[in-house]
Amino acid sequence: MYVPRQYRPPGPEWNDEIVRRFPLALLVNSGPDRPFATHLPTLLARDLDGVAGEGAELAGGRIYGHLNQANPHWGALRSGIAATLVFQGPNGYVSPTVYGITPAAPTWNFTAVHLHGTVRRIEDRELTMRIVCATVRALEGRLGAEWDMSDSTDYFRQMLPAVGAFAVDIEAVDGMFKLSQEQRPEIRRRTSTAFAASTRGLHRELAAMMNRLDAGEHDGPR
């Protein structure tokens, strides 16, 4: 991903926060005839191991995922191949009407993180089970209602033969936070105000990120 200097994150914790808060990633790698791309939930290794580390540098770490083995993508997901995981955070269309100036051009503010690395297929059945359970635990804790899976683990095991788990050893990270940095301060304020008043999607979260960036708070989005 091409990231102009002005759109780079203030620190690695911004990338980490997008990966944790928006864990449904697009896994992309080469196939025999065309690229494969599959949306799937992900889990950072520190969440599997129960190690604290929010805001940590992602490069040099590991991330896990799983998909249906009936998916042709699984057959192409061989150990040792290169892959990219794409994470999309808050984003929104910017209409020139918010600028209050002419001439102007529309654009799209967005946040995205790409993790590049090497795939390792998980053949161990118990590790696959751990990955599935840890993914459920992490997603329930952050995005769900902390559902207790205890009465469903046998059901998980019944499904396990159809689950293909894998790890990606993260070698490089690209983070792009396009938040109107190229605009004058008053234009950025008008843009963030418009997003804050919106009821669409993640516009309010996008406004909050713009405000944090302008305030110089570099501890990452919340």
ZAVEX-993472 format. One line per field, with one value per residue (C-alpha): residue number from 0; residue in three letters; x, y, z. Coordinates in pm, 1 decimal. Layout:
<sites>
seq <- [NUM|...];
type <- [Ala|...];
c1 <- [X|...];
c2 <- [Y|...];
c3 <- [Z|...];
</sites>
This chain:
<sites>
seq <- [0|1|2|3|4|5|6|7|8|9|10|11|12|13|14|15|16|17|18|19|20|21|22|23|24|25|26|27|28|29|30|31|32|33|34|35|36|37|38|39|40|41|42|43|44|45|46|47|48|49|50|51|52|53|54|55|56|57|58|59|60|61|62|63|64|65|66|67|68|69|70|71|72|73|74|75|76|77|78|79|80|81|82|83|84|85|86|87|88|89|90|91|92|93|94|95|96|97|98|99|100|101|102|103|104|105|106|107|108|109|110|111|112|113|114|115|116|117|118|119|120|121|122|123|124|125|126|127|128|129|130|131|132|133|134|135|136|137|138|139|140|141|142|143|144|145|146|147|148|149|150|151|152|153|154|155|156|157|158|159|160|161|162|163|164|165|166|167|168|169|170|171|172|173|174|175|176|177|178|179|180|181|182|183|184|185|186|187|188|189|190|191|192|193|194|195|196|197|198|199|200|201|202|203|204|205|206|207|208|209|210|211|212|213|214|215|216|217|218|219|220|221];
type <- [Met|Tyr|Val|Pro|Arg|Gln|Tyr|Arg|Pro|Pro|Gly|Pro|Glu|Trp|Asn|Asp|Glu|Ile|Val|Arg|Arg|Phe|Pro|Leu|Ala|Leu|Leu|Val|Asn|Ser|Gly|Pro|Asp|Arg|Pro|Phe|Ala|Thr|His|Leu|Pro|Thr|Leu|Leu|Ala|Arg|Asp|Leu|Asp|Gly|Val|Ala|Gly|Glu|Gly|Ala|Glu|Leu|Ala|Gly|Gly|Arg|Ile|Tyr|Gly|His|Leu|Asn|Gln|Ala|Asn|Pro|His|Trp|Gly|Ala|Leu|Arg|Ser|Gly|Ile|Ala|Ala|Thr|Leu|Val|Phe|Gln|Gly|Pro|Asn|Gly|Tyr|Val|Ser|Pro|Thr|Val|Tyr|Gly|Ile|Thr|Pro|Ala|Ala|Pro|Thr|Trp|Asn|Phe|Thr|Ala|Val|His|Leu|His|Gly|Thr|Val|Arg|Arg|Ile|Glu|Asp|Arg|Glu|Leu|Thr|Met|Arg|Ile|Val|Cys|Ala|Thr|Val|Arg|Ala|Leu|Glu|Gly|Arg|Leu|Gly|Ala|Glu|Trp|Asp|Met|Ser|Asp|Ser|Thr|Asp|Tyr|Phe|Arg|Gln|Met|Leu|Pro|Ala|Val|Gly|Ala|Phe|Ala|Val|Asp|Ile|Glu|Ala|Val|Asp|Gly|Met|Phe|Lys|Leu|Ser|Gln|Glu|Gln|Arg|Pro|Glu|Ile|Arg|Arg|Arg|Thr|Ser|Thr|Ala|Phe|Ala|Ala|Ser|Thr|Arg|Gly|Leu|His|Arg|Glu|Leu|Ala|Ala|Met|Met|Asn|Arg|Leu|Asp|Ala|Gly|Glu|His|Asp|Gly|Pro|Arg];
c1 <- [0.0|136.5|130.8|226.6|431.3|154.4|-82.8|150.0|36.5|190.9|308.1|276.9|1.4|-239.0|-185.8|-223.2|-553.7|-707.8|-608.1|-757.0|-1076.3|-1153.5|-1031.3|-1224.5|-939.2|-911.3|-649.2|-483.8|-226.5|-138.8|-318.3|-238.5|-461.9|-556.2|-516.7|-725.6|-904.0|-1109.3|-1261.5|-1195.5|-1154.8|-803.7|-630.0|-298.8|-58.2|-52.6|-428.9|-378.5|-103.5|-274.0|15.4|-57.0|64.7|-186.7|-18.0|279.4|469.3|308.9|614.1|800.8|487.5|238.6|-131.2|-368.9|-676.7|-904.5|-1134.2|-1347.1|-1134.5|-1400.9|-1293.8|-1056.2|-841.7|-739.6|-584.7|-371.7|-266.0|62.3|325.9|603.1|405.1|370.9|35.5|-120.7|-394.2|-594.7|-777.2|-1023.8|-1101.3|-1336.5|-1384.1|-1618.2|-1680.6|-1597.2|-1828.1|-1689.1|-2001.0|-1833.8|-1535.1|-1720.8|-1472.4|-1447.6|-1282.5|-1279.0|-1272.6|-1435.0|-1225.6|-1251.2|-1105.5|-1011.8|-795.9|-638.0|-359.5|-188.6|13.2|258.7|424.1|477.2|204.9|233.5|-49.7|-158.2|-184.7|-209.8|-575.4|-542.2|-372.5|-652.3|-902.5|-709.1|-711.4|-1086.7|-1165.5|-925.7|-1076.7|-1427.3|-1306.8|-1135.8|-1425.1|-1686.8|-1483.3|-1432.4|-1732.9|-1990.0|-2161.5|-1889.0|-2083.1|-1969.7|-1868.9|-1831.4|-2145.1|-2049.7|-1691.0|-1802.0|-1988.8|-1669.5|-1481.6|-1741.3|-1674.0|-1295.8|-1221.8|-1364.0|-1158.3|-831.2|-617.4|-303.0|-52.2|114.6|455.2|438.7|737.5|613.1|327.9|169.4|-70.0|-257.3|-459.5|-595.6|-764.2|-757.9|-398.4|-348.2|-618.6|-595.7|-691.1|-1028.4|-1116.3|-1019.1|-1241.6|-1537.0|-1479.6|-1455.9|-1762.3|-1959.8|-1855.3|-1936.2|-2291.0|-2344.3|-2543.9|-2380.8|-2156.8|-1837.6|-1840.1|-1839.2|-1541.8|-1366.4|-1432.4|-1292.0|-973.8|-934.5|-974.1|-720.4|-470.6|-519.7|-484.7|-150.4|-263.6|-45.1|-145.9|-371.2|-742.1|-977.7];
c2 <- [0.0|339.5|567.0|933.5|1065.5|1293.5|996.9|774.2|695.0|897.0|572.7|191.9|185.8|334.4|34.0|-205.1|-49.0|-86.3|-454.6|-521.1|-317.6|-427.8|-790.1|-904.6|-906.0|-969.8|-1240.6|-1206.9|-1433.7|-1567.7|-1867.4|-2081.1|-1879.9|-1565.0|-1407.3|-1549.8|-1313.6|-1423.9|-1226.3|-1393.9|-1318.8|-1282.0|-1313.5|-1162.6|-1412.0|-1218.5|-1275.5|-1647.8|-1659.4|-1421.8|-1176.7|-806.9|-586.3|-336.1|-71.0|-294.1|-299.9|-553.2|-621.2|-924.5|-1066.1|-1328.9|-1329.5|-1626.1|-1686.4|-1967.6|-2048.0|-2327.8|-2602.5|-2634.3|-2287.7|-2329.8|-2063.5|-2317.0|-2541.0|-2251.8|-2147.7|-2334.1|-2287.9|-2056.1|-1842.2|-1465.1|-1319.2|-987.6|-924.8|-606.3|-433.2|-149.3|101.3|402.3|572.1|812.8|1014.9|1385.2|1609.7|1949.2|2103.4|2081.5|2291.7|2614.1|2711.7|2695.1|2536.0|2210.2|1837.4|1545.3|1278.3|985.0|982.7|636.4|425.0|96.4|-135.6|-400.6|-679.2|-856.9|-1184.1|-1555.7|-1816.9|-2121.3|-2375.0|-2519.0|-2897.2|-2954.9|-3020.4|-2900.6|-2576.8|-2521.1|-2566.9|-2318.3|-2064.5|-2100.5|-2070.5|-1779.6|-1598.0|-1640.4|-1523.2|-1214.0|-1114.7|-1171.2|-964.8|-670.2|-681.3|-921.2|-988.7|-1206.4|-1520.8|-1829.7|-2095.0|-2375.5|-2560.5|-2535.6|-2661.3|-3014.4|-2857.1|-2673.1|-3003.9|-3155.8|-2874.1|-2886.9|-3124.3|-2859.8|-2573.9|-2465.7|-2261.6|-2073.3|-1821.6|-1529.9|-1421.9|-1045.0|-902.8|-558.6|-323.6|-45.5|187.9|468.3|725.0|969.9|1223.9|1550.2|1625.3|1802.6|2059.0|2384.6|2361.6|2531.1|2286.8|1989.6|2123.7|2160.3|1806.9|1647.5|1844.7|1710.4|1353.4|1400.4|1507.7|1215.3|903.0|694.3|399.5|485.5|857.3|962.4|739.3|889.8|1239.0|1134.7|1007.2|1333.5|1532.0|1316.6|1361.5|1739.5|1749.2|1574.8|1275.1|1003.1|715.1|577.0|572.8|451.5];
c3 <- [0.0|-98.3|206.9|156.9|447.1|574.8|613.7|813.9|1170.1|1453.9|1615.0|1584.6|1846.7|1590.6|1362.1|1654.1|1757.6|1411.2|1397.3|1742.0|1702.8|1346.5|1340.6|1031.6|780.5|409.4|354.3|12.1|-150.2|-491.8|-640.2|-945.1|-1178.5|-985.9|-641.6|-357.7|-116.0|184.9|473.0|806.6|1179.3|1316.2|1651.2|1756.6|1911.4|2237.4|2271.7|2217.7|2478.0|2722.9|2714.5|2771.9|2492.1|2357.8|2149.1|2070.8|1743.3|1508.4|1291.3|1417.5|1577.7|1467.1|1386.5|1354.8|1142.2|1035.9|744.8|606.1|451.1|177.9|60.5|-238.8|-75.5|189.5|-74.8|-198.8|151.2|173.7|442.1|330.7|86.1|114.8|218.7|316.1|571.7|508.5|794.6|733.7|1009.6|1017.1|682.1|507.3|191.4|219.0|16.0|-91.6|63.5|405.6|294.8|231.1|-40.7|-421.7|-609.9|-417.4|-483.8|-304.5|-137.2|100.4|449.6|566.5|793.7|688.2|799.5|586.9|749.6|520.7|610.3|565.0|608.6|832.0|814.8|1149.6|1133.8|1508.8|1600.0|1960.6|1855.3|1603.6|1886.7|2101.0|1817.5|1765.0|2136.6|2190.6|1890.5|2034.3|2375.1|2235.4|2009.1|2279.2|2524.8|2289.6|2058.0|2201.1|2532.1|2691.8|2602.6|2793.4|2539.4|2795.5|2686.1|2319.1|2313.2|2216.8|1925.3|1831.2|1828.0|1595.3|1348.5|1390.3|1096.6|861.8|1011.6|852.6|1092.4|996.7|1126.6|951.5|1077.5|1034.5|848.8|746.2|835.2|629.5|806.5|632.9|826.0|569.4|797.1|598.3|699.0|363.9|445.0|639.6|1010.1|959.7|676.8|893.2|1171.2|934.1|804.5|1149.5|1263.9|967.4|1047.0|1416.8|1327.7|1090.7|1173.2|900.7|976.0|1161.0|1080.0|1445.8|1518.8|1219.1|1357.8|1696.1|1530.7|1337.6|1658.6|1842.4|1562.2|1559.0|1937.7|1911.2|2111.4|1969.9|2195.1|1922.4|1848.6|2119.7];
</sites>
